């Protein structure tokens, strides 16, 4: 008689299994949601960093072009003549210095 009373209080195995499986499915779904969200956040971060890298590359290319423009031989020679009054020495003005 006592065992019949306890067997009525305890849920049957199928009900316990259903509850456990339901909890497992819910936890699995939450894990999938969390991992999907993290993947999206990481992808957004990657896109922003790639955009920043692209902007840096464009800036570097522009600076290289500007550097080559400022360092062009004809420009330096023109500025040396005009602003500094420099000139190419004549043959008689060149002195050879030996070590």
ABEGO torsion letter per residue (X at the ends): XAAAAAAAABBBAAAAAAAAAAAAAAAAAAAAAAAAAAAAAAAAAAAAAAAAAAAAAAAAAAAAAAAAAAABAAAAAAAAAAAAGBBBBBAAABBBBBX
